[in-house]
Amino acid sequence: MSKHTTFFLQYNFLIVFFVLHLLVSYSRMAYADTATCNGLIAECDELTTEFVFDSEVSRRFMEESRHLSYGALRKDQPTCSGGARGQAYSKSDSCGLPSKSNPHSPSCPKYYRCRSGS
């Protein structure tokens, strides 16, 4: 094949591709104009469906979640009942913190030569 034939085929291919692209775009626009909306979000507004869904999920999540009361927002109050101001939460029994995992202190083995009383 000569250079002119190759160029001619490439040029024709681009023209055909461009025309097909225009036809597909036009058919989509024509379909969008004739499509009716029967109340479904996807049919009424395809472009903002993702954003509408995101806000809908956020709204439902906020409706189901528990809300803070005004009492929870008071400053200088311990979060656990029965605790004094400035007291660590771990010292208050009402917080429901788990107990220590190993409350017993291990004895000193003889091979460490610990002092008596350790």
C-alpha positions in Angstrom: 0.0 0.0 0.0 1.2 3.4 -0.7 1.3 6.3 1.8 -1.7 8.0 0.1 -3.9 4.9 0.4 -3.0 4.5 4.1 -3.7 8.1 4.8 -7.0 7.9 2.9 -8.1 4.8 5.0 -7.2 6.4 8.3 -9.0 9.6 7.3 -12.1 7.7 6.3 -12.0 5.7 9.5 -11.9 8.9 11.6 -14.8 10.4 9.7 -16.9 7.3 10.1 -16.0 7.1 13.8 -16.9 10.8 14.3 -20.3 10.4 12.5 -21.2 7.4 14.6 -20.3 9.2 17.8 -22.5 12.1 16.8 -25.4 9.8 16.0 -25.1 8.0 19.3 -24.9 11.4 21.2 -28.0 12.7 19.3 -30.0 9.5 20.0 -29.2 9.8 23.7 -30.3 13.4 23.8 -33.5 12.6 21.9 -34.3 9.8 24.3 -33.6 12.0 27.3 -36.1 14.6 25.9 -38.9 12.0 25.4 -38.3 10.1 28.7 -41.1 10.6 31.2 -40.7 10.9 34.9 -42.9 8.7 37.0 -41.4 9.6 40.3 -38.3 7.5 40.3 -35.1 9.4 41.0 -33.1 7.6 38.3 -35.6 8.5 35.6 -36.1 12.1 36.6 -32.5 13.2 37.0 -29.7 10.8 36.0 -26.9 13.3 36.6 -27.5 14.0 40.3 -28.5 10.5 41.3 -25.2 9.9 43.0 -25.5 13.0 45.1 -29.1 12.5 45.9 -28.4 9.0 47.1 -25.5 10.2 49.3 -27.7 12.8 51.0 -30.5 10.4 51.4 -28.3 7.9 53.2 -26.9 10.6 55.4 -30.4 11.8 56.3 -31.5 8.3 57.2 -28.4 7.7 59.3 -29.0 10.9 61.2 -32.7 10.0 61.8 -31.7 6.6 63.3 -28.8 7.8 65.5 -29.2 8.9 69.1 -29.0 12.6 69.8 -27.0 14.3 72.5 -28.9 15.8 75.3 -28.2 19.2 76.8 -27.1 17.5 80.0 -24.3 15.7 78.1 -23.0 19.0 76.9 -22.5 20.6 80.4 -18.9 21.3 81.1 -17.0 20.4 84.3 -19.1 17.2 84.9 -17.6 13.7 85.0 -18.9 11.4 82.3 -19.4 8.5 84.7 -21.8 8.8 87.6 -20.3 8.8 91.0 -16.9 10.1 90.0 -15.4 13.2 91.5 -14.1 16.1 89.5 -10.6 15.4 88.3 -10.7 11.7 89.1 -9.5 9.4 86.4 -12.2 7.3 84.7 -10.3 4.1 85.5 -10.7 4.8 89.3 -14.5 5.0 89.0 -16.4 1.7 89.2 -19.5 3.2 87.5 -17.7 3.5 84.1 -17.8 -0.2 83.5 -14.1 -0.4 82.6 -12.8 -4.0 82.5 -10.7 -5.2 85.4 -7.0 -5.7 85.1 -6.1 -8.7 83.0 -3.6 -10.1 85.5 -4.4 -8.8 89.0 -1.9 -11.0 90.8 1.7 -10.1 90.9 3.9 -12.9 89.8 6.3 -14.4 92.3 10.0 -14.1 91.7 11.6 -17.3 90.5 14.7 -18.5 92.3 16.9 -18.3 89.2 16.5 -14.5 89.2 17.8 -14.3 92.8 15.2 -11.8 93.9 15.2 -10.4 97.4 12.8 -12.0 99.8 9.5 -10.1 99.9 9.3 -9.6 96.1 
